[in-house]
Structures are given as structure tokens and as C-alpha cells.
């Protein structure tokens, strides 16, 4: 109103200074409206009478009222969703959160030491109540299960902004889950390594012993990245990141490396992983070894199948028994994707959160295995599917045309093949359809 009423600008400055001074001196005895009127009276007496300018006090009140009377935060009922969750049957609960009630309650207890406390009074003044740890955990698990954030916010009474903020509900809980669990390999625990080797030996009828880890690559589909699209485009025809995982015979991950873009093959992803450096440093004791597919290089610590066609019966038998053990890592990725519906479609969250999402999903996968909480496959109706909504597992398989031939190192594979020959152990007849035997070899 300075230009409209030809008021001296110094008067406006003094008005602000006087109002701030009165607020500091009398703020505890007078509210803001009374202080505003008091400032108006003093300024009017001091300045406006000299300039013969009259301003109606209602104009000052309306200006102040329009500025100060902002729409407050909506009071949210956050107990409604938790009450309905408690009323679910055990089957419905597990289908919704991908784990049992016991598993979720125990997980909530484990997170108490990793979640920071918020200002309770400020939360009550803002929305009427605080967001409990159980509400945050339920929101996070529902999002990992594949639910829409809009439905999650509606069900548990949280705002869209607080859900996706960096320090908000989702990412705060995800970071706490990441700190709560670890994925590692027990290099220095011989008893644990022996148990892992015994688990793998049963898949080869105890013909191949001392295998402790199966490794393979998985392509986690993502949205198109804003920068460097070519680096993230996989040979499967989608955008994504390559995750190199290793599991034991119980499908529990002991290796999880997600530092490679979608165009990276398994060999390069393995060379960049920390597990490769541990293997090169000789941390894996004898006589244990890892297994993988033909994309990797064969060594005494890492066995891969014999490549090519026209193999003799004993090399073909070695490939069969190795493949029977190597299926564990493929099944582990399958259980992971089946459990967490967020992987049924492309990841659409922020680029810098892709690694966190996949790592937390793998750690929760391990957590459910540790407490023997399996995932059930419920019957699905046609109406349950969305566009591009599937549970296909894109393994980062390499083609011989794209990869160079790598010279094998070590003789452990040859020794095991000689064992099959000396014992007369062949590929079973029911598995001959995938055989690579030569045309002149008698079955």
C-alpha cells in the first residue's frame, strides 16, 4: 500500500521494527493480532497525521488476516490402518506383508535401536498424532510388496510428501533395515563352511563335495535413466542394473554386489566385486570352492561347466551335476522376485535409491529364511495383473558371441571329471534332452 497512499517507505521499515520489538517485549501477554493493532495505532499517530493520510484499521486487519489465517494441516487417523491389519487372518497378513506376524513383530523389535525419534509435540500439533514405528514398517513392506504409494498413504494416514522424502517414512525405514542386517561370507568359520558344503553335496548325490557358494547375475529392471541410457540397457531388451549374487543351498544370499549397470556382463561384474578380491587373496580355505556358469573363468576356487558341444560322457556328467547345484542361485533369485512385488515391474524410484532397494530386499529375504518363514504362492486371477506386470526372472546370461574365450586355470575340474569316469557316473537318462554329448557317443 506504499504507492497507493503515498506513504514514506521509511515509515514501513519503522513499522516492521516496532512490530518486532513489541513482539519481543509483549509477546507472552498479547497475541499477534493485538500487537499488530498496537503497532498500527502508534505508527498512525506518529506518521500518518503529518502526511494527512488516513488508512482504515479494517484494511490492516484484512491484510493481516489473509496472511496469517493459513489452512492448517489435516488431522489424520493413523490407527485405522493398524486396526484393520490386526483383524486380518494369518493368510491375508502374510500375503499382504510377505512375512508372518511373528516375523514382522520381531523385525519391529530389531528396528527400535536403528530408528531416530521425532519431535512428538510438533507431530501432534501438525497432524494430530505421531507416525509409529509399526506404521513405518508396514508402509515400507507394503511398498516392497508392490503396492501403490497412493493406496499406502490412504490406508495408514500419511501424506504423499512425507512418504517419499529423503528423511521420510519409506527411506528412513529402508536405511534402518539396511543397517540392521548384513550380507557376508564366513571365510574364517570352518564349521559353517562344512555345513554349506554338505547342503550343496546332496544336489549331486554326494559326488561333488566342498561347494559352498553358487554365483550368478540377475538383471533388476528399472526405468530409463536420465543420463547414459546406453550403459543401462541390457541385452534382454530392458533397462536395469546387474546384480551379482551368491547363495548357499538354503537359498540364503552370502554375496550381493549391485555396482554394475545393465550392459555389464557377468565376468566384468565379477572382476569388480569385493568377493573376487577375497578369492584372489586366498581367503577361501581348501578344499572349498565356488561354482558358476560358463560366463566365468574356471579356476581351482571357481568351477564352471565344460564349454562347447560334442562332449564325452564324463564331461557331460560333470556339467549335469554342476548344473544341479548351480540351480540354487537361480531359485534364490526366483524366490526373491516372487516375495517382493516391487520387482514385478521396473523400479521407478530415484536413481540413487536403486541399490538400497535391491539390497534391503535381499537382506529381508535372508531374514525370512533365518526364521524359516517361507513365501507361499497364492492363486492369482486375471484381474490381479497389470500391464507389464510379470514375475519373469532376467538372468544376466552371456552369449558366446559377445564374450571372449577365457583359458581355464587349475586342474580341480579335470580331477572331478576323472572321478566320474573312474566310477562310471553318467548323466541320468531322464536328463538326456539337455545333453551336449557328441553324435557318436553311446548313451
N, C-alpha and C positions, 0 to 999 in steps of 0.2 A: 504493500500500500504506500510505499515511499513516493513513487512517482505520481500516484493518483491524487494524493493530498499535499504534494509539495512539502514533504517533511524533511527536515535536515537529517542526513544519514548518520551524523554523529549521535543524534537522539536515539536511533535504532540500536547503535552499538552500546550506548549507555543503558538502554532498556534491558539488553541481554546481560550486561554486567550486573545491574541492580537485581535482576531476577535470580541470577546465580548466587549473589551474595545473600539475598533473603532466603533462598532455599537452604543454604549452608547454616544460617543463623536460626531460622524458624521452622526448618523442615520437620522437626519432631512434633511441633504443636499445630502446624497448619498444613492442610493438604495442598496439592499443586494448584488447584483451582483458586483457592483463597490467595495464595502467593501471587498468582497471575493478576488477579484483580487489584491487589495491593500495589503491585508494581505499576499497573496501568494508572492508578489514581495519582501516584507520586509523579510519574512522567508527565501526565496531563497537566498537573498543576505547575510543573516546573517549565515545560517547553511549549505545550500547545497554546497556553494563554498568551504567550509572547507573539506567536505567529498567527493568532486569530483562526486557528484550525480546530474544528470540532469533529470528533470521532465518537460514534455511538458505542457504548460499552457492549451492546449486544453483538456488534460486529467482532469485537475482540473475543467474546465468549464463543461465537460460532466458529471462528478460526481455530481457537484452541480446542474446541470440542471435536471438530473434524479431524484434527491432527492426533489428539490423544485417545479418542474413542475407537481404537483399532479392534478388529474382530479377534477374540481370544481363541486359544486352542480348544479343540473339541474334546470333551471328556470321553474317554474310551473305556469300554468294558472289556478288559483283558482276561477276565476269569471265565467268560463264556466258552471260549475255545478249549481251555483246560478241563472244564467240567464235562464237555462233550467227549473229550479224549478219554477221560476216566470211565465214561459209560460205554466205550467200545468193547467188543468182545476181543479175546486174545488173538483170534484170527484176523479180525479187522485192524487191530492195533499193529500187528506185525506187517500186514500188507501196507499200511499207511506209512510207518516209520522204518520199515525194512529191518527191524530188530524187535525182540520181545520186550515186555515191560521190565523184566529183571535187568536186561541189558541196558535199557535206557535209564533206569533208575541208578544203576551202578555207574553209568557214564556221567550222569549229572553229578554224582558224588565226586568223581575223579576231576571234574572241571572246576570245582569250587576254588581250588588254590590257584587256578590259572586265569580266572576272570576278574577283572578290576571292578571295584564297586563304584557306583554312580552317586550323584547328589540326589538323595531320596526326596528331600524337601522341594527341590527345584522340579523334579519329575512330577510330584503330586500337584504343585501349583500349575504346571504346564498342561498335563493331560489327565490328572486325577489319580494316577497310580504309577508305580514303577513297572518296568519290564523285568519279570523274574527270570532267573537262570533257566528254569524249565521251559518258559516260553521261548527264550532264545534258542535253546537246544532243539525244541520241537520245530521251530521255523527253519532252522538250518537243515535238519534231517528231511523235512518235507521238501525243501528246495533240492537237496541232493537226490531225493527220490523221484524228482521230475515234475513237481507241482509248480504251477504258475505263481509268481510272487504276488500277483494281484489277489488271488484266492487266499494265499497265506496271510497277507496283511489284513484281509477282511475277516478271516477266521479268528486270528489271535489279537486283533485290535491294535495293530501297529501301523504307522504311516509309511508310505512308499519311500519317502526321503530317508527316514531312519533305518530302513531295511537295507539299503544299498550303500550307505555312507561308509567311508573307509574305517571309521571307528563305530559303525552302527551295529545292528543286530547280527547280520549274516557274517561279515568279515571278521568281526571281533570274536565270534564263536569259532569260525574256521581257524583263526590263528591260535586260539586256545587249544583246539583239538590237535593242531599241528605240534604244539609244544608238549602236549600230554603224552603222545606216543612217539616211538622211534622205530625206524626200519633199519636193521643191521644184520650182519652175518657173524656167527660165532666162530671166528677163526681160532681163538685160543681155548675153546671148550671142546675137548676131545670126546667127552661123553655125549654132548649134543650132536656133534658131527657123526658119531656112530649111530645114533638114533635116526638121524636124517638119512644115512646111507641104507639102513635097514628098511626104511619106508619105501625107498626107491627100488630096492632089490626085489621086492615082491612083484613088481610090474614086469620083471624079466625072468620070473620063476627062479630067482637067485642065481642066474647065470652071469649077470653083470652086477658086481658089487662095488661099493665105495663111491657111488654117485651121490652127491649131496645137494646139487642145485641144477635146475633146468632154466635156461635163459632164452628169451625171445623178445622180439619187438612188436609193439602194438601201436596203431595209429589212432589217436584220440581226435575225432573230428571237431573242427572249430569253424567259426565264421571266417569270412575273408578278412585277413589282416589289412590294416590301412596302409602299411608300408611293407615293401619287399614281398609281394604276393608270390613270386616265383619260388622263393625259398620255402614257403609253407605249403606248396601244392604237392601232394603225394601222388605216386604212380597209380593209386587206386582211384584217382579221379576226384579227390576231395581235398580240402584244406585241413591241416591239422598239425599236431606235434607228435613226434616219435617218442614213445616211452619204452625204455629197455627195462624189463622186469625179470626177476629170478625168484622162483618159489621152491619149496620143498614138496614132498609127496602129499602133504596135507593141504596143499594149495595156499599156504601162507607165504607172503612175499618177504624175502630177505634181501632183496635188491630192488631199488626203484630209482631210475635215472631218467629225468624228463628235462633234458637240457638241449634237445636237438629239434630242429624244425622238420616239417613234414617231408621234405625232399631228401632227408638224410637216410642212407641205407644203414643196415644193422651193423656192418663192420665199422663204419666211421663212428656210429653212436657208441659202440663198444670201446673203441680206442679212446674216446673222450671221457669214458666213465671212470669213477673212482675205483670200482671193483676191478677193472683191468689193471690199474696200477698196483692194487693189492696183490693180484695174482702174479704180476711181474716181479714184485718184491719178495716172492716166496713165502707169503703169509699162510697159504693153504698147506697144511702138513700132508705128508704121504700117508696112505696111498689114495687120498680122496681126490675127486675131480669134478668138474662141471660138464654139462652137455648142452648142445645147441644144434641148430640146423646147418645146412650147407653154406649159409652166408658167412659163417665164422671160419677162422683158421684152426685146423686141427693141431693140438699140442698134447703133451702128456697130462696137462692140467685142464684141458678143454677138448672133449671128444665130440666129433661131428660125424655124420654119415659118410660112407664111401660115395663119391660122386660118379655120375655117368650111368650108362645103360650097358647091358651085356655083362653083368657081374657074375662072378662064380657063386655057388650056393652059400658059401661061408661068409663072404662079404654081404650078400643079401640077407643072411640071417643076422649078422651084426646090425645092419640097418633096421631090421624089423624090431629087434629087442631095444635098440636105442630109441626108436620112434615111440614104442610103447611107454617108455619112461618120459620122453620129452612131451607127451601129451598133457602132462600135469600143468605146465605153464600155459598151454592153450586153454585148458579147463579153468585155470585160475582167472585168466582174463575174462572168460565167459561168465563165471560167477560174479565177478566184479561188475560187469556191464549189466547183468541181469538184476543185481541188487540195487544199483543206483541208476534210476531212470534219467538222470541228467545227461548220461552218455548215450541215450537212445536218439538224441538229436545233436546238432552241432552246439558246441559251447558258444554262448552269446555274451558272456560276461566280459569284463575288461581284459585286455591283453595280458597285463601283468599279474592277473589272478589265475591264469590257466594252470600254471604249475602248482599253485596252492590247492586248487580244486581237486586235481588228479591225485596229489599226494595225500590229502586228507581222506579221500575216498579209499585209497589203498590202505591207509592206517586203520580206518574203521572196518574195512574188510578183514584185516588181521585181528582186530579186537573181537569181532563176531566169531572168528574161528577159534580164538583162545578160550572163549566161554562156551564153545560148542553150540552156537546159535546159527543154525543153517538158514538158508533162504529157500522158501517154498515158491514154486512156480504156479500161480493161480490160473484158473481158466480165464481167457480173455475173449471178450466179444468183439465183433467188428466195430462197434461204436467206441471202443476203447482206443482205437488207433487214430493218430493224427497224420497229416501229410508229412512225408519223410520221417515218420516215427517208426523205427525198427530197432531190433536188437542184434544187428549184424556185427560181427567182430572182425575188424580190419587188421589182420596181422601184417606186419611190415615185411612180407616175403620178398626176397630178391630174385631177380631173373638172371639166368646165366649170361644173357646178352648184355646186361647192364654192369655186371660185376666182373672184375678180372679174376683169373685163376690164381689161387694162392697156394703156394707149395706147402704141404703139411710138414709139421715138425714133431719129432718124437716117435716112439715105437709102441706106445701102450695100445693104440688101436690095433696094430698088427698082432700084438700078443693075444689080445682078446679074440680076434678073428681066428687065430691059430687054435685057441681053446675050443671054439665052436667046431672047427674041423676035426680036431682030435676026439671030441666027444660025439661027433655026428649030429650036432644040433642044427636043424634046418628051420626055415620059416614054416609055420603051420599051413596046412592045406587050405584052410578057410581064408587065409590072408594072401593067397597067391595072386589075387586080382591086382594088387599094388606091387607086385614083384618086379625087379629090374634084372631078372635072370637073362642070360644070353639065349639065343634061339636054339642052340644045340645042347643045352643043359637039360638033363633028365630030372624031372621033379620026383 
